[in-house]
Amino acid sequence: MTRRRWTYGEYDVMTGWDRPLQYHFLTVYRQRLPDFDGEDDPDDEEEEDDIVYDNLSRPNPAMRIDEILQKLEDLGIPVPATLEHDLAMDALLDRGNVVQQYHLEA
């Protein structure tokens, strides 16, 4: 599985190619704000960041690149300049075990 990740505002984005399942995926998380009082709150659960979008919630989880780009546009999240090409090459070469962290230009 390739994992192509970046952060935009309150969002963490992960997309890529799932080699065993042979399709692209997309997961968007909303980052939880850190606790600034320095004290542990016993009512806080060790939950992951909130999931804003996950392709596994779709009836057919397989995603095309254009669907990924459209969903990100709908969420107002810009994409790295090379993302479309990178995702296409992941599928073409049937890549696995690639992790790339993008840094968006301000």
Helices and strands as residue ranges (DSSP letters): E 2-8, E 11-18, E 23-30, E 50-54, G 55-57, H 65-74, H 83-92, E 98-101
